[in-house]
């Protein structure tokens, strides 16, 4: 009976460890990539808007050679403030489900004004058509550079689903953890201090898994060289991944430490009880 | 007292060993269940990793007896020069056709063959003064010389055509005959976005 009870204790311990682990991972996700204010703070931290501004200017220049226009026509057609405003619109579209369009009229007007000034004469009908095409291409290039896509709605649907699932999973895991703790208490009711050992083992397992996962990912993935879309996006993405790994390592170390402390307290209580028992036995024999 | 410390350590170590055994078991089971998916995800992520600092040393491009290149040039790098004496053009040719490449010189469409391979070669460049603005002066019979790191190739112009930017069938990819197709935007002194292309067709001289 004692062995069966012990086996059940360990089975519940492993399930407890896995539940805590999943809960931690879910919390990491919801506090980082699924958190709008976290993403916003990362963009600010990485000077994202300034970098995108430079990228946009460089992308516009790619079209100048074939346009027959002077490079000066691109002067001041965009501002860093506009990029910041539009990027925030896109993030709101993704996280809040809004459907705000990016207004490129300002760019269009400024670009047309610069072209008129540069030509210094009235455009011919053919020029009017090709210049309009050029202006549209620049506006589309602007949208591409700030990552305006038609998938925002789809991403928002996915995001909402992820948030709902995560909320449900969190509640379910908390209930499961509570139930497991009750089961372990029931199984250790005669020696309740054993609960410390079981919880300690669960935390050590979690701690080790998290720390090992961090080092495994560090070893296998070259985060410093991940490149997606453009350099500014890549830098932000790399920092988010680095943040997540650091949280994993930090949580892992805390759980490992906490687990060892709990096991140590269990060991102390157990040995004190043993000493008292031996003393009592000794006294009774005396 | 020593017994107390000894017993404490014994109990602690016993539980820690249990934790280690369970951790190892979870890792083994996890590897069997999700190992393949994890490896796949890692390789997918590493595919978008570009190691610019530890760039491989460039390997020299050579052409084999079967007319196939060995060690193709890296995308975005200069691998040849194009010389058109009639219009005083002498420009670097880069492998790739992005706007960033075209800012530096003549681009080589990555879907086409390389000089010497015996197929269609597609080059493109802007119609700026430094590049192909004088394309209208070219005539049938004029020469185009392409000097690569692995050999020199001379082509003779046999046709010129004005096409729309979406007329891809006018730039056919084939491997029966070595044809060099060089195009630029039209009109040459266009202002704005040009939707037409002026293509020069040249064949390899034996």
Interface residues (C-beta under 8 A of the other chain):
Chain A: X10 X13 X14 X17 X18 X59 X61 X62 X63 X65 X66 X67 X68 X69 X119 X123 X127 X129 X130 X131 X132 X133 X134 X136 X137 X197 X200 X201 X204 X205 X208 X209 X212 X220 X221 X222 X225 X226 X227 X228 X259 X260 X263 X264 X266 X267 X268 X270 X271 X272 X274 X275
Chain B: X3 X4 X5 X6 X7 X8 X9 X10 X11 X12 X15 X16 X18 X19 X20 X22 X23 X26 X27 X42 X45 X46 X48 X49 X50 X51 X52 X99 X100 X102 X103 X126 X127 X128 X131 X185 X189 X190 X191 X192 X193 X194 X195
